[in-house]
Amino acid sequence: MAASSDNVTIPEIAHLLQMDPYLKPYEKEFERRYGLFQKQLHLLEEVENGFDQFTRSYQTFGVNRQASGGLLFKEWAPGAEALFLTGDFNGWDNFSHPYTKKEFGKWELYLPPQEDRSPAVPHLSKLKVVVHTKNRERLYRNSPWAKYVTKNDTSVVYDWVHWDPLQPYLHIHPRPKKPRSLRIYESHVGIASPEGKIASYTNFTVNVLPRIKDLGYNCIQLMAVMEHAYYASFGYQVTSFFAASSRYGTPDELKKLIDEAHRLGILVLLDVVHSHASKNTEDGLSRFDGTDSCFFHEGPRGEHSLWGSRLFNYSSWEVRRFLLSNLRWWMEEYRFDGFRFDGVTSMLYHHHGVGSFSGDYSEYFGLHVDEESVVYLMVANHILHSLYPDCITIAEDVSGMPGLCRRLAEGGCGFDYRLAMAIPDKWIQILKEYKDEDWNIGNIVYTLTNRRYGEKCISYAESHDQALVGDKTLAFWLMDKEMYTNMSTFIPMTAVIDRGIQLHKMIRLLTHGLGGEGYLNFMGNEFGHPEWLDFPRKGNNESYHYARRQYNLVDTDHLRYRQLYAFDREMNHTEDKYGWLASPPAYITAKHEGDKVIIFERASVVFIFNFHPSQSYSSYRVAVEMPGNSRHHVCFVWNWL
């Protein structure tokens, strides 16, 4: 395999260029990226004997029990003068257990077993790495590879806790096969309860998984699992990358959650954050060895000015070891089925996506593209799909980077899907700014179908972003304060509630049918969850009132939330029957501005939507792609009047 990135031929780039001829002038750009990707694979083969052991570095870094019963501690701290281990096991002596300095900034410490062959550091013992810097500082750090961290109620800092149970949880059920249609239930364990508190992994397993199964979703996207010291960050300011958040329970309880999901035939994706990291030093990665450059770029390039977080140096060999092993860890240890990569737009460009994209192809190439990040994503996708053929990867990208969701052999980045992020913004804009009679039907259809041919998209009418404080759920935009008083069937249906329920159904079905090759719903919104989402913080007096999902609303027989829940369930089960998400893009036969009608055909199903606020139609002529008896058609007709 050639190590040079020059004159590299991409095996199947003709497929990519055939789908989008406008990419032809940028063929050399694709070839250079592909050459850099191949160079990385060559180096892994040459230096590490391939990526298999390289991505299992969690078995050698951090702390790992050896066959002898001893414990091997290993860290990468190139800027440190000395490292020591302290903790419960040695009475918090800062000097009794020094690490030995090795090559390339690595440090090791071996603790032999005790006389009874038990480990020198018992399960659930607290630990710290004591870092002595070249500036004569003494710093107390958690291992970047810590598998479990906790904090006291009176503290804001998380502590490294040695997780090594004698009988760890063993998965029983195999991973489900990758489904033909992906229907995702976006979830946050901590808010998955009507109670004003942080909910648990066990609560999710017992009370939420059965709902997801009943609704017909075949995939869960779990947010905020990677440990994050600040709860209100929604999990996007990660402090411990290998630790499942302890605020919801133990690692074994998360494993049981995933195992039960697999028993139900449901995939589980992790919302993985490799685009940035928390600036925390005492319990995060930042300045682990006392320098600004450990894990991250030095200076301004190492900081995200809008997010207030640190940016990884993807060109660093040890950073790649850390991040690629992190992906492998979640797949192997917890049996996740794939990842939704957060903040991909920020990774792709040196400007981090700040500002808008016009769609000009020059925006996707040139010096403003961060090729180190692009190549990291290519390598990550290659490794994941090589080791786990059914692994699913989703990119959160708003820029529309060409080839992001095409195969690596074609010059793409290897993702399976990207999020169709313009769709929920469009629905919120319409509900906020336009009267019903002013809806632009053509613009709605354009937004729902504006995606790169051959690159799969996950469509959604709303996600967690639209529910955050400062915004409202679709249901609340539609029905607002009447949701507090008029959702009972004991009260006559009002015009506001009637309109809101019908449009809520139509918006979701139209998005489901026309918007992509997968569908996503944020937990609770399937039944029209009211209000907004706000985590406890100083600004709201640390209240949990809005940091919960009120499943009790759908469990109350006389409330109309049950109607929305039932519709969502039937929508998913009907898709499972006909498979329109797995079918080619829809054939649109009508988008009539005057009539406010949208008609399209997909997977032998004809969808007919009438969005006119005051006009119904009879004997409305509907064109189909293949009329007559040559093809069976099922019609869905929706009129919100």
Summary of the structure (lengths in Angstrom):
residues: 641
radius of gyration: 26.1
end to end distance: 64.3
largest distance: 87.9
contacts: 2113
relative contact order: 0.09
helix: 36%
strand: 20%
